[in-house]
């Protein structure tokens, strides 16, 4: 498929003013993803604001380097890069583990992904992920993150302010749904940006005291290369847990790269796919070393290109350079950090609702959907939800080797759907097929 009204193709360079404006647009899209995911994960790991800002600095630096690397060395396509939701699920489920073990596992997962893609072995792993498995995984990601969303939405100065938070979250969510229905073009493609800005302003006005502030003086420029994973901490159960997450991440990456490929029909698409996924793996190795959440290519780029007609990969360069500069500027990071938790939680709820809808579309989009198909999806989802709400003391009672697996709702759900799909409820193969 190609766009008849496309103005700038993959290798075109827009005029300077247009180049900057397009870059700012891409910056806004990537910035929202970085702020949402960065705030969630940094708050999970650290209570000290300085440590949280440092985490965000390193994440912005990694996104900038990964973006520039992909558009010039990797897939060389106009694709947004951002934190992987599936790795957020893995990190949330592993919070009882040592932080060095978590990011060592991400490092190993990225390395394995690069090796599998570079050697061509990944296509054999991908065969396990049938339509029913992919649909289940999309649903699992959305559901297993609900405890975190609930915690964000309920974050208030006092218990008496919780009802106001819930009402505000509901109004913001309904506004986003209405905007998704009514807005067109670039306005719809950048809906999350406006939700972040409008939600933060509305929260400051209607819910005073929910916006965190950091009063200490910060240097204008500061390095961020500290608190890195300088020594590997190997936990076999945790490594296996993240390897399963990385297979799902790889499926996501393939879908994003192929979707933009079908839209623009660039030459050497197979080579672009391989290089892009290898670089995604290398990027996640770097993420593990820096001690931040890993990255993936986002598929939302296609909608933005369809609305503004700009498919130039060069237009991503200003966004990457600005992110790189901001990564070394703590005051700017501190400013964007003031987004209230209730706004972050509501936007994450909207994103996960879209994820759940995508899973349902994949499930019901196939012809001849049967009760057995529904069972293959529903049973892993129920098992995953139960595991996600297990009390910490119940998880701690498992053997140490199994704790990272048994306490991870997504991993347990994924293993369950693979067991049902390929062993217990395997589809009968028709003669001659």
VENSULVEN-V967127 format. One record per residue. N is the residue number from 1. SS is DSSP state (H for helix, E for strand, L for the rest). Layout:
<<N & SS> <N & SS>>
This chain:
<<1 & L> <2 & L> <3 & L> <4 & L> <5 & L> <6 & L> <7 & L> <8 & E> <9 & L> <10 & L> <11 & L> <12 & L> <13 & L> <14 & L> <15 & L> <16 & H> <17 & H> <18 & H> <19 & H> <20 & H> <21 & H> <22 & H> <23 & H> <24 & H> <25 & H> <26 & H> <27 & H> <28 & H> <29 & H> <30 & H> <31 & H> <32 & H> <33 & H> <34 & H> <35 & H> <36 & H> <37 & H> <38 & H> <39 & H> <40 & H> <41 & H> <42 & H> <43 & H> <44 & H> <45 & H> <46 & L> <47 & L> <48 & L> <49 & H> <50 & H> <51 & H> <52 & H> <53 & H> <54 & H> <55 & H> <56 & H> <57 & H> <58 & H> <59 & H> <60 & H> <61 & H> <62 & H> <63 & H> <64 & H> <65 & H> <66 & H> <67 & H> <68 & H> <69 & H> <70 & H> <71 & H> <72 & H> <73 & L> <74 & L> <75 & L> <76 & L> <77 & L> <78 & L> <79 & L> <80 & L> <81 & E> <82 & E> <83 & E> <84 & L> <85 & H> <86 & H> <87 & H> <88 & H> <89 & H> <90 & H> <91 & H> <92 & H> <93 & H> <94 & L> <95 & L> <96 & L> <97 & L> <98 & L> <99 & H> <100 & H> <101 & H> <102 & H> <103 & H> <104 & H> <105 & H> <106 & H> <107 & H> <108 & H> <109 & H> <110 & H> <111 & H> <112 & H> <113 & H> <114 & H> <115 & H> <116 & H> <117 & H> <118 & H> <119 & H> <120 & L> <121 & L> <122 & H> <123 & H> <124 & H> <125 & H> <126 & H> <127 & L> <128 & L> <129 & L> <130 & L> <131 & H> <132 & H> <133 & H> <134 & H> <135 & H> <136 & H> <137 & H> <138 & H> <139 & H> <140 & H> <141 & H> <142 & H> <143 & H> <144 & H> <145 & L> <146 & H> <147 & H> <148 & H> <149 & H> <150 & H> <151 & H> <152 & H> <153 & H> <154 & L> <155 & L> <156 & L> <157 & L> <158 & L> <159 & H> <160 & H> <161 & H> <162 & H> <163 & H> <164 & H> <165 & H> <166 & H> <167 & H> <168 & H> <169 & H> <170 & H> <171 & H> <172 & H> <173 & H> <174 & H> <175 & H> <176 & H> <177 & H> <178 & H> <179 & H> <180 & H> <181 & H> <182 & H> <183 & L> <184 & L> <185 & H> <186 & H> <187 & H> <188 & H> <189 & H> <190 & L> <191 & H> <192 & H> <193 & H> <194 & H> <195 & H> <196 & H> <197 & H> <198 & H> <199 & H> <200 & H> <201 & H> <202 & H> <203 & H> <204 & H> <205 & H> <206 & H> <207 & L> <208 & L> <209 & L> <210 & L> <211 & L> <212 & L> <213 & L> <214 & L> <215 & L> <216 & L> <217 & L> <218 & L> <219 & L> <220 & L> <221 & L> <222 & L> <223 & L> <224 & L> <225 & L> <226 & L> <227 & L> <228 & L> <229 & L> <230 & L> <231 & L> <232 & L> <233 & L> <234 & L> <235 & L> <236 & H> <237 & H> <238 & H> <239 & H> <240 & H> <241 & H> <242 & H> <243 & H> <244 & H> <245 & H> <246 & H> <247 & H> <248 & H> <249 & H> <250 & H> <251 & H> <252 & H> <253 & H> <254 & H> <255 & H> <256 & H> <257 & H> <258 & H> <259 & H> <260 & H> <261 & H> <262 & H> <263 & H> <264 & H> <265 & L> <266 & L> <267 & L> <268 & L> <269 & H> <270 & H> <271 & H> <272 & H> <273 & H> <274 & H> <275 & H> <276 & H> <277 & H> <278 & H> <279 & H> <280 & H> <281 & H> <282 & H> <283 & H> <284 & H> <285 & H> <286 & H> <287 & H> <288 & H> <289 & H> <290 & H> <291 & L> <292 & L> <293 & L> <294 & L> <295 & E> <296 & E> <297 & E> <298 & L> <299 & L> <300 & L> <301 & H> <302 & H> <303 & H> <304 & H> <305 & H> <306 & H> <307 & H> <308 & H> <309 & L> <310 & E> <311 & L> <312 & L> <313 & H> <314 & H> <315 & H> <316 & H> <317 & H> <318 & H> <319 & H> <320 & H> <321 & H> <322 & H> <323 & H> <324 & H> <325 & H> <326 & H> <327 & H> <328 & L> <329 & L> <330 & H> <331 & H> <332 & H> <333 & H> <334 & H> <335 & H> <336 & H> <337 & L> <338 & L> <339 & L> <340 & L> <341 & H> <342 & H> <343 & H> <344 & H> <345 & H> <346 & H> <347 & H> <348 & H> <349 & H> <350 & H> <351 & H> <352 & H> <353 & H> <354 & H> <355 & H> <356 & H> <357 & H> <358 & H> <359 & H> <360 & H> <361 & H> <362 & H> <363 & H> <364 & H> <365 & L> <366 & L> <367 & L> <368 & L> <369 & L> <370 & L> <371 & H> <372 & H> <373 & H> <374 & H> <375 & H> <376 & H> <377 & H> <378 & H> <379 & H> <380 & H> <381 & H> <382 & H> <383 & H> <384 & H> <385 & H> <386 & H> <387 & H> <388 & H> <389 & L> <390 & L> <391 & L> <392 & H> <393 & H> <394 & H> <395 & H> <396 & H> <397 & L> <398 & L> <399 & L> <400 & H> <401 & H> <402 & H> <403 & H> <404 & H> <405 & H> <406 & H> <407 & L> <408 & L> <409 & H> <410 & H> <411 & H> <412 & H> <413 & H> <414 & H> <415 & H> <416 & H> <417 & H> <418 & H> <419 & H> <420 & H> <421 & H> <422 & H> <423 & H> <424 & H> <425 & L> <426 & L> <427 & L> <428 & L> <429 & L> <430 & L> <431 & L> <432 & L> <433 & L>>
